[in-house]
Amino acid sequence: MDVLTMDSMELRDLTQLLDKVEDEFADISSADVLRRFTVYAHDIPSRIRHTLNEFRLEQMSGVLVLTGYAVDQERVGPTPGHWRSGHRPRAACREEILLVLLSTLIGDPFCWSTQQDGKLIHDVLPIRGHEEEQLGSSSKSLLTWHTEDAFHPFRGDFLAFACLRNPYAAATTIGYIDALDLPEAAKETLFEPRFGIRPDESHLPKNNIAQGEETFAWINKAWQEPDPVAVLFGDPGSPYIRADPYFMTVARDDHEARSALDCLIQEMDQKIFDLQLKSGDFCFLDNFRVVHGRKPFTPRHDGMDRWLKRLNITCDLRKSRGARPAGARSIT
């Protein structure tokens, strides 16, 4: 894992940039504003830009944390009880702006029309009734390690988080595909399209109310009949990964594929480690090179629970052009 601690001069420059951008834009999720943010990001201090560029080009590990930023806890207010819940207008706007600005240095932010009602920036926080679910809003159950949106051909290249608060140091789990020692036979099998991956439950209609049923046609089909895909891809000597074991299927009579997947799961379970994000940390994950999850914790529901902002990033918007309205960032 790589960590960059922002110094006082860099934080001063970022504050000035945030002051300028916050005053100019009321809605930071529109396609026009996102295009302009790509240019504003050129004003981010050069050491930060250099580090994110190295991360984008895989010259660093698959996990990068920028630390040192101070979140004004009074300004952001209490942690909402639900990602739909209203909280003070623009309370965490500065953190959202900085998350987007930093993210544009490694790719283009996008979102899903089938996740959190199509919001660009997601709130990750514990929700009553979700405690035992396989969702980012769960708490008391283990969130199994996975590639983000592993089921989808247009899944993000990178994933970005801004930690607003984490008072009880709830641990994000991280695993590197490069750290695994897989038998060659298992690796060869994992490179073959013999595995189904269903959509995780955050994409299902029951967790989204602002979209019509037609929006979920592809999701419903993928849930019923997931297309067979390979778990590993790219360079056999240093492969990429797409996996979400909790939602994966293997043909009943394909014992070789089941054995290979079990081998991968067992090896990753042994190599996975904890990352405890602190308030003010901005974390970037390479969604092709690492998997992530979260350990259980006990929520307080007192307005001071763990609260992250999450953003999906792609290196190639054009590959999803057929699944997005012209100029939009939301994939249907």
Secondary structure as a PSIPRED ss2 file (coil, helix, strand):
# PSIPRED VFORMAT (PSIPRED V4.0)

   1 M C   1.000  0.000  0.000
   2 D E   0.000  0.000  1.000
   3 V E   0.000  0.000  1.000
   4 L E   0.000  0.000  1.000
   5 T E   0.000  0.000  1.000
   6 M C   1.000  0.000  0.000
   7 D C   1.000  0.000  0.000
   8 S H   0.000  1.000  0.000
   9 M H   0.000  1.000  0.000
  10 E H   0.000  1.000  0.000
  11 L H   0.000  1.000  0.000
  12 R H   0.000  1.000  0.000
  13 D H   0.000  1.000  0.000
  14 L H   0.000  1.000  0.000
  15 T H   0.000  1.000  0.000
  16 Q H   0.000  1.000  0.000
  17 L H   0.000  1.000  0.000
  18 L H   0.000  1.000  0.000
  19 D H   0.000  1.000  0.000
  20 K H   0.000  1.000  0.000
  21 V H   0.000  1.000  0.000
  22 E H   0.000  1.000  0.000
  23 D H   0.000  1.000  0.000
  24 E H   0.000  1.000  0.000
  25 F C   1.000  0.000  0.000
  26 A C   1.000  0.000  0.000
  27 D C   1.000  0.000  0.000
  28 I C   1.000  0.000  0.000
  29 S C   1.000  0.000  0.000
  30 S C   1.000  0.000  0.000
  31 A H   0.000  1.000  0.000
  32 D H   0.000  1.000  0.000
  33 V H   0.000  1.000  0.000
  34 L H   0.000  1.000  0.000
  35 R H   0.000  1.000  0.000
  36 R H   0.000  1.000  0.000
  37 F H   0.000  1.000  0.000
  38 T H   0.000  1.000  0.000
  39 V H   0.000  1.000  0.000
  40 Y H   0.000  1.000  0.000
  41 A H   0.000  1.000  0.000
  42 H H   0.000  1.000  0.000
  43 D H   0.000  1.000  0.000
  44 I C   1.000  0.000  0.000
  45 P C   1.000  0.000  0.000
  46 S H   0.000  1.000  0.000
  47 R H   0.000  1.000  0.000
  48 I H   0.000  1.000  0.000
  49 R H   0.000  1.000  0.000
  50 H H   0.000  1.000  0.000
  51 T H   0.000  1.000  0.000
  52 L H   0.000  1.000  0.000
  53 N H   0.000  1.000  0.000
  54 E H   0.000  1.000  0.000
  55 F H   0.000  1.000  0.000
  56 R H   0.000  1.000  0.000
  57 L C   1.000  0.000  0.000
  58 E C   1.000  0.000  0.000
  59 Q C   1.000  0.000  0.000
  60 M C   1.000  0.000  0.000
  61 S C   1.000  0.000  0.000
  62 G C   1.000  0.000  0.000
  63 V E   0.000  0.000  1.000
  64 L E   0.000  0.000  1.000
  65 V E   0.000  0.000  1.000
  66 L E   0.000  0.000  1.000
  67 T E   0.000  0.000  1.000
  68 G C   1.000  0.000  0.000
  69 Y C   1.000  0.000  0.000
  70 A C   1.000  0.000  0.000
  71 V C   1.000  0.000  0.000
  72 D C   1.000  0.000  0.000
  73 Q H   0.000  1.000  0.000
  74 E H   0.000  1.000  0.000
  75 R H   0.000  1.000  0.000
  76 V H   0.000  1.000  0.000
  77 G C   1.000  0.000  0.000
  78 P C   1.000  0.000  0.000
  79 T C   1.000  0.000  0.000
  80 P C   1.000  0.000  0.000
  81 G C   1.000  0.000  0.000
  82 H C   1.000  0.000  0.000
  83 W C   1.000  0.000  0.000
  84 R C   1.000  0.000  0.000
  85 S C   1.000  0.000  0.000
  86 G C   1.000  0.000  0.000
  87 H C   1.000  0.000  0.000
  88 R C   1.000  0.000  0.000
  89 P C   1.000  0.000  0.000
  90 R C   1.000  0.000  0.000
  91 A C   1.000  0.000  0.000
  92 A C   1.000  0.000  0.000
  93 C H   0.000  1.000  0.000
  94 R H   0.000  1.000  0.000
  95 E H   0.000  1.000  0.000
  96 E H   0.000  1.000  0.000
  97 I H   0.000  1.000  0.000
  98 L H   0.000  1.000  0.000
  99 L H   0.000  1.000  0.000
 100 V H   0.000  1.000  0.000
 101 L H   0.000  1.000  0.000
 102 L H   0.000  1.000  0.000
 103 S H   0.000  1.000  0.000
 104 T C   1.000  0.000  0.000
 105 L C   1.000  0.000  0.000
 106 I C   1.000  0.000  0.000
 107 G C   1.000  0.000  0.000
 108 D E   0.000  0.000  1.000
 109 P E   0.000  0.000  1.000
 110 F E   0.000  0.000  1.000
 111 C E   0.000  0.000  1.000
 112 W E   0.000  0.000  1.000
 113 S C   1.000  0.000  0.000
 114 T C   1.000  0.000  0.000
 115 Q C   1.000  0.000  0.000
 116 Q H   0.000  1.000  0.000
 117 D H   0.000  1.000  0.000
 118 G H   0.000  1.000  0.000
 119 K C   1.000  0.000  0.000
 120 L C   1.000  0.000  0.000
 121 I C   1.000  0.000  0.000
 122 H E   0.000  0.000  1.000
 123 D E   0.000  0.000  1.000
 124 V E   0.000  0.000  1.000
 125 L C   1.000  0.000  0.000
 126 P C   1.000  0.000  0.000
 127 I C   1.000  0.000  0.000
 128 R C   1.000  0.000  0.000
 129 G C   1.000  0.000  0.000
 130 H C   1.000  0.000  0.000
 131 E C   1.000  0.000  0.000
 132 E C   1.000  0.000  0.000
 133 E C   1.000  0.000  0.000
 134 Q C   1.000  0.000  0.000
 135 L C   1.000  0.000  0.000
 136 G C   1.000  0.000  0.000
 137 S C   1.000  0.000  0.000
 138 S C   1.000  0.000  0.000
 139 S C   1.000  0.000  0.000
 140 K C   1.000  0.000  0.000
 141 S C   1.000  0.000  0.000
 142 L C   1.000  0.000  0.000
 143 L E   0.000  0.000  1.000
 144 T E   0.000  0.000  1.000
 145 W E   0.000  0.000  1.000
 146 H E   0.000  0.000  1.000
 147 T C   1.000  0.000  0.000
 148 E C   1.000  0.000  0.000
 149 D C   1.000  0.000  0.000
 150 A C   1.000  0.000  0.000
 151 F C   1.000  0.000  0.000
 152 H C   1.000  0.000  0.000
 153 P C   1.000  0.000  0.000
 154 F C   1.000  0.000  0.000
 155 R C   1.000  0.000  0.000
 156 G C   1.000  0.000  0.000
 157 D C   1.000  0.000  0.000
 158 F E   0.000  0.000  1.000
 159 L E   0.000  0.000  1.000
 160 A E   0.000  0.000  1.000
 161 F E   0.000  0.000  1.000
 162 A E   0.000  0.000  1.000
 163 C E   0.000  0.000  1.000
 164 L E   0.000  0.000  1.000
 165 R E   0.000  0.000  1.000
 166 N C   1.000  0.000  0.000
 167 P C   1.000  0.000  0.000
 168 Y C   1.000  0.000  0.000
 169 A C   1.000  0.000  0.000
 170 A C   1.000  0.000  0.000
 171 A C   1.000  0.000  0.000
 172 T E   0.000  0.000  1.000
 173 T E   0.000  0.000  1.000
 174 I E   0.000  0.000  1.000
 175 G E   0.000  0.000  1.000
 176 Y E   0.000  0.000  1.000
 177 I H   0.000  1.000  0.000
 178 D H   0.000  1.000  0.000
 179 A H   0.000  1.000  0.000
 180 L C   1.000  0.000  0.000
 181 D C   1.000  0.000  0.000
 182 L C   1.000  0.000  0.000
 183 P C   1.000  0.000  0.000
 184 E H   0.000  1.000  0.000
 185 A H   0.000  1.000  0.000
 186 A H   0.000  1.000  0.000
 187 K H   0.000  1.000  0.000
 188 E H   0.000  1.000  0.000
 189 T H   0.000  1.000  0.000
 190 L H   0.000  1.000  0.000
 191 F C   1.000  0.000  0.000
 192 E C   1.000  0.000  0.000
 193 P C   1.000  0.000  0.000
 194 R C   1.000  0.000  0.000
 195 F E   0.000  0.000  1.000
 196 G E   0.000  0.000  1.000
 197 I E   0.000  0.000  1.000
 198 R C   1.000  0.000  0.000
 199 P C   1.000  0.000  0.000
 200 D C   1.000  0.000  0.000
 201 E H   0.000  1.000  0.000
 202 S H   0.000  1.000  0.000
 203 H H   0.000  1.000  0.000
 204 L C   1.000  0.000  0.000
 205 P H   0.000  1.000  0.000
 206 K H   0.000  1.000  0.000
 207 N H   0.000  1.000  0.000
 208 N C   1.000  0.000  0.000
 209 I C   1.000  0.000  0.000
 210 A C   1.000  0.000  0.000
 211 Q C   1.000  0.000  0.000
 212 G C   1.000  0.000  0.000
 213 E H   0.000  1.000  0.000
 214 E H   0.000  1.000  0.000
 215 T H   0.000  1.000  0.000
 216 F H   0.000  1.000  0.000
 217 A H   0.000  1.000  0.000
 218 W H   0.000  1.000  0.000
 219 I H   0.000  1.000  0.000
 220 N H   0.000  1.000  0.000
 221 K H   0.000  1.000  0.000
 222 A H   0.000  1.000  0.000
 223 W H   0.000  1.000  0.000
 224 Q H   0.000  1.000  0.000
 225 E C   1.000  0.000  0.000
 226 P C   1.000  0.000  0.000
 227 D C   1.000  0.000  0.000
 228 P C   1.000  0.000  0.000
 229 V E   0.000  0.000  1.000
 230 A C   1.000  0.000  0.000
 231 V C   1.000  0.000  0.000
 232 L E   0.000  0.000  1.000
 233 F E   0.000  0.000  1.000
 234 G E   0.000  0.000  1.000
 235 D E   0.000  0.000  1.000
 236 P C   1.000  0.000  0.000
 237 G C   1.000  0.000  0.000
 238 S E   0.000  0.000  1.000
 239 P E   0.000  0.000  1.000
 240 Y E   0.000  0.000  1.000
 241 I E   0.000  0.000  1.000
 242 R C   1.000  0.000  0.000
 243 A C   1.000  0.000  0.000
 244 D C   1.000  0.000  0.000
 245 P H   0.000  1.000  0.000
 246 Y H   0.000  1.000  0.000
 247 F H   0.000  1.000  0.000
 248 M E   0.000  0.000  1.000
 249 T E   0.000  0.000  1.000
 250 V C   1.000  0.000  0.000
 251 A C   1.000  0.000  0.000
 252 R C   1.000  0.000  0.000
 253 D C   1.000  0.000  0.000
 254 D C   1.000  0.000  0.000
 255 H H   0.000  1.000  0.000
 256 E H   0.000  1.000  0.000
 257 A H   0.000  1.000  0.000
 258 R H   0.000  1.000  0.000
 259 S H   0.000  1.000  0.000
 260 A H   0.000  1.000  0.000
 261 L H   0.000  1.000  0.000
 262 D H   0.000  1.000  0.000
 263 C H   0.000  1.000  0.000
 264 L H   0.000  1.000  0.000
 265 I H   0.000  1.000  0.000
 266 Q H   0.000  1.000  0.000
 267 E H   0.000  1.000  0.000
 268 M H   0.000  1.000  0.000
 269 D H   0.000  1.000  0.000
 270 Q H   0.000  1.000  0.000
 271 K H   0.000  1.000  0.000
 272 I C   1.000  0.000  0.000
 273 F E   0.000  0.000  1.000
 274 D E   0.000  0.000  1.000
 275 L E   0.000  0.000  1.000
 276 Q C   1.000  0.000  0.000
 277 L C   1.000  0.000  0.000
 278 K C   1.000  0.000  0.000
 279 S C   1.000  0.000  0.000
 280 G C   1.000  0.000  0.000
 281 D C   1.000  0.000  0.000
 282 F E   0.000  0.000  1.000
 283 C E   0.000  0.000  1.000
 284 F E   0.000  0.000  1.000
 285 L E   0.000  0.000  1.000
 286 D E   0.000  0.000  1.000
 287 N C   1.000  0.000  0.000
 288 F C   1.000  0.000  0.000
 289 R C   1.000  0.000  0.000
 290 V E   0.000  0.000  1.000
 291 V E   0.000  0.000  1.000
 292 H E   0.000  0.000  1.000
 293 G E   0.000  0.000  1.000
 294 R E   0.000  0.000  1.000
 295 K C   1.000  0.000  0.000
 296 P C   1.000  0.000  0.000
 297 F C   1.000  0.000  0.000
 298 T C   1.000  0.000  0.000
 299 P C   1.000  0.000  0.000
 300 R C   1.000  0.000  0.000
 301 H C   1.000  0.000  0.000
 302 D C   1.000  0.000  0.000
 303 G C   1.000  0.000  0.000
 304 M C   1.000  0.000  0.000
 305 D C   1.000  0.000  0.000
 306 R C   1.000  0.000  0.000
 307 W E   0.000  0.000  1.000
 308 L E   0.000  0.000  1.000
 309 K E   0.000  0.000  1.000
 310 R E   0.000  0.000  1.000
 311 L E   0.000  0.000  1.000
 312 N E   0.000  0.000  1.000
 313 I E   0.000  0.000  1.000
 314 T E   0.000  0.000  1.000
 315 C C   1.000  0.000  0.000
 316 D C   1.000  0.000  0.000
 317 L H   0.000  1.000  0.000
 318 R H   0.000  1.000  0.000
 319 K H   0.000  1.000  0.000
 320 S H   0.000  1.000  0.000
 321 R H   0.000  1.000  0.000
 322 G H   0.000  1.000  0.000
 323 A H   0.000  1.000  0.000
 324 R C   1.000  0.000  0.000
 325 P C   1.000  0.000  0.000
 326 A C   1.000  0.000  0.000
 327 G C   1.000  0.000  0.000
 328 A C   1.000  0.000  0.000
 329 R C   1.000  0.000  0.000
 330 S E   0.000  0.000  1.000
 331 I E   0.000  0.000  1.000
 332 T C   1.000  0.000  0.000
